[in-house]
Amino acid sequence: IRCSLGTMPEDNELIGMAIEKLQAFLNSSDRNLRYLALGMFKEALEKTQFKERFNIPDLHSKVLTSIEESDTTARKIALQLLDRILTPATFADAVKTLLEFSKRACPSDEFFGTILRIGARDCYALVEDFEWYLLVLAEIQGAPTPTMQSRQLHSSAT
């Protein structure tokens, strides 16, 4: 699968088959297969042409589910992958989900850091409602990255 995704042209049939297998891995009850699928989707989506060409159904929801994994490496990859797949339409729901996870997780700093990093990406391109985002920033004021939060509060308020 990795070889196909890394070397084949985007219009090749093998790419479609590789995506289907990765989706099966992502839906597997085996945590190791889910981890492999997350990692390979992350690698594939680093290529701009791949992200624009393929619409992967349920990837967003599967990534959000994977964030709750007890395995910290799988959670870390899921958070990185989330950064690549969010759109302005899905950003607010993802932030709400991350805030919910952060209330149950210890430590919650990786969830807060992800919200801050993704929110600030491309000069707040994903933020459609700045009033809501300011409320989110106020809610996570205890985040371990107060400098980043302060900068975002200042820049999004101006």
RODO-2510 file (C-alpha; in nm, 4 decimals, decimal comma):
residues 158
     n   res          X          Y          Z
     1     i     0,0000     0,0000     0,0000
     2     r     0,2751     0,2440     0,0958
     3     c     0,4637     0,1661    -0,2239
     4     s     0,1521     0,2244    -0,4360
     5     l     0,0709     0,5528    -0,2650
     6     g     0,4279     0,6733    -0,2881
     7     t     0,5156     0,5790    -0,6426
     8     m     0,2087     0,5373    -0,8609
     9     p     0,0424     0,8202    -1,0523
    10     e    -0,2803     0,9398    -0,8930
    11     d    -0,4991     0,8044    -1,1741
    12     n    -0,3690     0,4478    -1,1397
    13     e    -0,6131     0,1723    -1,0378
    14     l    -0,3737     0,0559    -0,7680
    15     i    -0,4220     0,3836    -0,5829
    16     g    -0,7951     0,3197    -0,5613
    17     m    -0,7335    -0,0328    -0,4332
    18     a    -0,4807     0,0950    -0,1799
    19     i    -0,7351     0,3493    -0,0504
    20     e    -0,9962     0,0743    -0,0137
    21     k    -0,7517    -0,1385     0,1874
    22     l    -0,6597     0,1564     0,4069
    23     q    -1,0275     0,2197     0,4736
    24     a    -1,0667    -0,1439     0,5740
    25     f    -0,7657    -0,1071     0,8064
    26     l    -0,9154     0,2086     0,9549
    27     n    -1,2413     0,0223     1,0262
    28     s    -1,0627    -0,2779     1,1753
    29     s    -1,1022    -0,3802     1,5366
    30     d    -0,7251    -0,4372     1,5426
    31     r    -0,5613    -0,1292     1,6937
    32     n    -0,2356    -0,1950     1,5057
    33     l    -0,4090    -0,1915     1,1667
    34     r    -0,5870     0,1323     1,2560
    35     y    -0,2500     0,2830     1,3538
    36     l    -0,0965     0,1783     1,0204
    37     a    -0,3914     0,3230     0,8291
    38     l    -0,3687     0,6554     1,0126
    39     g     0,0039     0,6785     0,9408
    40     m    -0,0357     0,5966     0,5723
    41     f    -0,3267     0,8377     0,5277
    42     k    -0,1122     1,1047     0,6942
    43     e     0,1748     1,0334     0,4526
    44     a    -0,0565     1,0339     0,1510
    45     l    -0,2291     1,3581     0,2489
    46     e     0,1060     1,5345     0,2739
    47     k     0,0960     1,5308    -0,1068
    48     t    -0,1257     1,8144    -0,2266
    49     q    -0,2398     1,6330    -0,5390
    50     f    -0,3567     1,3362    -0,3314
    51     k    -0,5588     1,5503    -0,0929
    52     e    -0,7304     1,7303    -0,3783
    53     r    -0,8028     1,4179    -0,5837
    54     f    -0,9435     1,1736    -0,3306
    55     n    -1,2489     1,2112    -0,1147
    56     i    -1,2194     0,9548     0,1601
    57     p    -1,5595     0,8891     0,3186
    58     d    -1,5787     0,8861     0,6977
    59     l    -1,2099     0,9754     0,7365
    60     h    -1,2970     1,2780     0,9493
    61     s    -1,5120     1,0768     1,1926
    62     k    -1,2630     0,7891     1,2070
    63     v    -0,9801     1,0292     1,2882
    64     l    -1,1846     1,1906     1,5648
    65     t    -1,2600     0,8447     1,7045
    66     s    -0,8904     0,7536     1,6893
    67     i    -0,8040     1,0569     1,8990
    68     e    -0,9574     0,8749     2,1939
    69     e    -0,7143     0,5837     2,1544
    70     s    -0,5292     0,4851     2,4676
    71     d    -0,2158     0,4456     2,2548
    72     t    -0,0448     0,7845     2,2642
    73     t     0,1383     0,7343     1,9321
    74     a    -0,1891     0,6579     1,7498
    75     r    -0,3491     0,9606     1,9153
    76     k    -0,0573     1,1810     1,8100
    77     i    -0,0825     1,0685     1,4465
    78     a    -0,4612     1,1161     1,4544
    79     l    -0,4155     1,4735     1,5818
    80     q    -0,1610     1,5438     1,3055
    81     l    -0,3910     1,3919     1,0446
    82     l    -0,6809     1,5988     1,1753
    83     d    -0,4729     1,9083     1,0996
    84     r    -0,4577     1,8020     0,7335
    85     i    -0,8223     1,7111     0,6785
    86     l    -1,0119     1,9919     0,8504
    87     t    -1,2020     2,2458     0,6456
    88     p    -1,3806     2,5614     0,7605
    89     a    -1,7042     2,3593     0,7584
    90     t    -1,5655     2,0875     0,9891
    91     f    -1,3394     2,2978     1,2117
    92     a    -1,5988     2,3996     1,4718
    93     d    -1,7274     2,0443     1,5220
    94     a    -1,3731     1,9121     1,5545
    95     v    -1,2889     2,1785     1,8144
    96     k    -1,6005     2,0897     2,0147
    97     t    -1,5017     1,7227     2,0044
    98     l    -1,1444     1,8011     2,1103
    99     l    -1,2711     2,0122     2,4004
   100     e    -1,4933     1,7230     2,5113
   101     f    -1,2002     1,4793     2,4903
   102     s    -0,9806     1,7206     2,6844
   103     k    -1,2224     1,7128     2,9779
   104     r    -1,1816     1,3346     3,0029
   105     a    -0,8106     1,3183     2,9212
   106     c    -0,5144     1,3775     3,1392
   107     p    -0,3096     1,5633     3,0309
   108     s    -0,5257     1,7624     2,7946
   109     d    -0,2480     1,9885     2,6653
   110     e    -0,2109     1,7997     2,3370
   111     f    -0,5785     1,8652     2,2586
   112     f    -0,5450     2,2345     2,3465
   113     g    -0,2228     2,2614     2,1474
   114     t    -0,3921     2,1059     1,8469
   115     i    -0,6840     2,3499     1,8677
   116     l    -0,4460     2,6456     1,8922
   117     r    -0,2185     2,5233     1,6118
   118     i    -0,5005     2,4431     1,3698
   119     g    -0,6937     2,7586     1,4564
   120     a    -0,3980     2,9826     1,3791
   121     r    -0,3098     2,8023     1,0557
   122     d    -0,3084     3,0216     0,7464
   123     c    -0,4042     3,3355     0,9384
   124     y    -0,7152     3,1748     1,0898
   125     a    -0,8441     3,0504     0,7543
   126     l    -1,0521     2,7768     0,9188
   127     v    -1,2203     3,0128     1,1652
   128     e    -1,5487     3,1361     1,0255
   129     d    -1,6902     3,2752     1,3508
   130     f    -1,4332     3,4751     1,5445
   131     e    -1,6689     3,5458     1,8324
   132     w    -1,7039     3,1700     1,8869
   133     y    -1,3276     3,1192     1,8533
   134     l    -1,2587     3,3865     2,1163
   135     l    -1,4920     3,1976     2,3503
   136     v    -1,2959     2,8784     2,2784
   137     l    -0,9701     3,0571     2,3575
   138     a    -1,1191     3,1835     2,6827
   139     e    -1,2318     2,8306     2,7701
   140     i    -0,8817     2,6911     2,7286
   141     q    -0,7101     2,9749     2,9099
   142     g    -0,5412     2,7216     3,1385
   143     a    -0,3606     2,5688     2,8404
   144     p     0,0091     2,4985     2,8854
   145     t     0,0938     2,7284     2,5950
   146     p    -0,0201     3,0660     2,7309
   147     t     0,2089     3,2618     2,4974
   148     m     0,0520     3,1058     2,1888
   149     q    -0,2953     3,1558     2,3322
   150     s    -0,2228     3,5187     2,4190
   151     r    -0,0965     3,5824     2,0669
   152     q    -0,4103     3,4257     1,9201
   153     l    -0,6387     3,6231     2,1479
   154     h    -0,4646     3,9421     2,0465
   155     s    -0,4432     3,8706     1,6729
   156     s    -0,7955     3,7316     1,6381
   157     a    -0,9444     4,0231     1,8341
   158     t    -0,7770     4,2788     1,6101
***
